[in-house]
């Protein structure tokens, strides 16, 4: 865990992420990437493609889980920026509301990976 300059606690965790664009006028295939870190208000990941700022996306993150092997959690957000090497920052509305209520599993898996 690291604290960023905005005061939000960030969880540094590298795991697969699938990004689905929610823009009605543009049909795109799922974009695959690796999550870099996540906080209650957003996340950063490296992807195989750039995403335009302002795009509405759903992130599907596959987190390690000591009980089930892995755990999929979905987040809805808006792309803030997408830098040269396709490092993408996404903001979550409603303070990081999970699309599935798996916060406890996520927090436990992060704590377990930090102890290793």
Residue pairs with C-beta under 8 A, 6 or more apart in sequence:
1 9
1 10
1 11
1 12
1 110
1 114
2 9
2 10
2 12
2 37
3 9
3 10
4 10
4 39
8 39
8 40
8 41
9 39
9 40
10 37
10 38
10 39
11 37
11 38
11 39
11 106
11 110
12 36
12 37
13 35
13 37
13 38
13 63
13 109
13 110
13 113
14 34
14 35
14 36
15 34
15 35
15 61
15 62
15 63
15 64
16 32
16 33
16 34
16 35
16 61
16 62
17 32
17 33
17 34
17 35
17 45
17 47
17 59
17 60
17 61
17 62
18 30
18 31
18 32
18 33
18 59
18 60
19 30
19 31
19 32
19 33
19 45
19 47
19 51
19 57
19 58
19 59
19 60
19 88
20 30
20 31
20 57
20 58
20 60
21 28
21 31
21 51
21 55
21 56
21 57
22 55
22 56
22 57
22 58
22 76
23 55
23 56
31 47
31 48
31 49
31 51
32 47
32 48
33 45
33 46
33 47
33 48
33 86
33 88
34 45
34 46
35 43
35 44
35 45
35 59
35 61
36 43
36 44
36 45
36 46
36 87
37 43
37 44
38 44
38 61
39 96
40 92
40 95
40 96
41 91
41 92
41 95
41 96
42 77
42 80
42 89
42 90
42 91
42 92
42 96
43 59
43 61
43 75
43 77
43 89
43 90
43 92
44 87
44 88
44 89
44 90
45 59
45 87
45 88
45 90
46 85
46 86
46 87
46 88
47 86
47 88
48 86
49 86
50 82
50 86
50 88
51 57
51 79
51 82
51 86
51 88
52 79
52 82
53 79
53 80
53 81
53 82
54 78
54 79
55 78
55 79
56 76
56 77
56 78
57 76
57 77
57 78
57 79
57 90
58 74
58 75
58 76
58 77
58 99
59 74
59 75
59 76
59 77
59 90
60 72
60 73
60 74
61 72
61 73
61 74
61 75
62 70
62 71
62 72
63 70
63 71
63 72
63 73
63 105
63 106
63 109
64 70
64 71
64 109
64 112
64 113
65 71
65 105
65 108
65 109
66 108
66 109
66 112
67 105
68 105
71 102
71 105
71 106
71 109
72 100
73 98
73 99
73 100
73 102
73 105
73 106
74 98
74 99
74 100
75 90
75 92
75 96
75 98
75 99
76 92
76 93
76 97
76 99
77 90
77 91
77 92
77 93
78 90
78 91
78 93
79 88
79 89
79 90
80 89
80 90
80 91
81 88
81 89
82 88
82 89
